[in-house]
Amino acid sequence: MPTPVLRPRDADAVRAELRAVRAALDVPLAFGGEVTGGTLVISELLGTRTAGLRGLTVPAGSGLGGRVVADRRPRLIGDYASERTITHQFDQPVLAEGIRSIVAVPIVVAGAARAVLYAAVRDRQPLGNRAIDVIMHAGRRLTTELSVRDDADRRMRLLAIATGQAAPADGPVTLEDLRAVYAELRDLAVTVPDPALRDRLRSLSQRLEGGRPDPAVSLSERETDVLAQIALGCTNAEAAERLGLMPETVKSYLRNAMRKLDAGTRHEAVVRARCAGLLP
């Protein structure tokens, strides 16, 4: 079994963006952390004077951080102590830091809050719209980074299942698991530069196809790649992104596959391809 790849900590990516925010805004305080199960845990702190914020757990809806987790929208507060739109159960650690004005931005990945970034000042000069712009830009970078990491995790998990190195965490392999693995293997076979590995991935995917193919129906490799993504419920745009193609190219391959399969819709094409043994 190959040595597993060491995955970078998401908290390190959070900290890197906090450094960038603090430098860009020249603010004394920047902090944040990851969201797990709807609860924010503040773990990354830059410029703090006390230990009160470290390890603080903030449930969704509570305080400023919990509010942005629940709403999935950024918030800017001019004077924390007098703010009436948030709960104040975290006043002791926040005010002990002397925080006056503060901005918080949620990092939303696949529709769920994954982290929160804060920037704050201790003086009477409140943060303004520029602070939101800077921290939102950092948030977009972090969203992209976490999305890429999630996709890499998914690919590694599916490849491990396909090669027998791991089983799904929720039990035996299901038909949907196999179909997802099949589409992933075909996707990887297109992107890897090593010809030997590419052939091996193609061979693995063929072992998952739906039995002896119907000799009367023949799809090209790319038509099969596109149809495998459509079978997972992908839109043309999503299939294009996964396969590294233009959306119009995906449409063309899909039309060709539908014509060869005598199918009137994309979903009928998937069903006919499965009946013909061309898809699992």
Secondary structure, DSSP 8 states (H G I E B T S, - for coil): ---------HHHHHHHHHHHHHHHHT-SEEEEEEEETTEEEEEEEES-SSSTTTT-EEETTSHHHHHHHHH-S-EEES-GGG--SS--TTHHHHHHTT--EEEEEEEEETTEEEEEEEEEESSSS---HHHHHHHHHHHHHHHHHHHHHHHHHHHHHHHHHHTTS---TTSS--HHHHHHHHHHHHHHHHH---HHHHHHHHHHHHHTSSSS--TT----HHHHHHHHHHHTT--HHHHHHHHT--HHHHHHHHHHHHHHTT-SSHHHHHHHHHHTTS--
